[in-house]
Amino acid sequence: MIMISVPLDHPLVRARIAELDRLLAERGWVGGRNLRVTWRVAGVSEAELARTAADVVGEKPDVIVVGSSAETAAVLAQTRQIPVLFSTASDPVGSGFVRSLERPDGNATGFSNNDPAMSEKWVELLTEIAPATRRIGVVFNPHTTPAAGKTYLARLHASVPDGGPSFETIHVTEAPQIAGTIAAFAAEGAGGGLVFLPDSFTFRNAAICAATVALQRLPAIYPFDTFTLQGGLISYTGAREETAELMASYIDLILRGANVAELPVQFSRSFELVINRTAAAALALELPASLRIRATRIVS
């Protein structure tokens, strides 16, 4: 049973489905033969997530795979017995999903590609590509961001020395609210920039977020390349290539009898820095050689 909040026709989701099917088949699990995989799409509101999670748990699957932290929280509120694998829970300890990364000691484990420690890197990269940034708005939906954003905010504040940029929390909870909220931050004066936290809500609304930020002429750094591919300036995230491999491996182990409580949480071993050249030019920002050399990809 796989539960996600992103529509099944999303290009990234379609690619992930095909990859997971292939990797499971390599391990001897073939849909329609010895495996039944059911995909369920949840909404982004707490009520929709809770309703879908209850339906998923009610079917009593052997393992539940979820996408984001919001989905993980919804499913764990319904069961502490069925094994749950999360594919992008960014702060599993802070969110209360596992006791420790090395030994979860519960019914959940999985993969994380945006550890809160990356907060420092986001600030570093934003101020490197946009040195005039003095005010940083931190954009997220507290209902769908890991630990309601608290762990990330603490790391962000700790990462800046005295005299560094100031931070302002920007909550967005409904898609129609995004444009006005970001415009209000931009209107506060020059030197503004944005950091988007890992959040299934803003991910789902990446196109709106990137277009609004561009309209307000604000430099911004994002936690997924989905944003930069839709016009955002820069993204930095843990590489996702390992995610499907790990999910397939852990699904295989659990179906063969492994104890989920003993499977450690895995983190990205490499990172992706993606820069949008067109977005930089629109903001009259020069791409320093230090960034061009380190970039995984430069897109237009």
Summary of the structure (lengths in Angstrom):
residues: 300
radius of gyration: 19.4
end to end distance: 37.3
largest distance: 62.3
contacts: 1049
relative contact order: 0.14
helix: 42%
strand: 18%
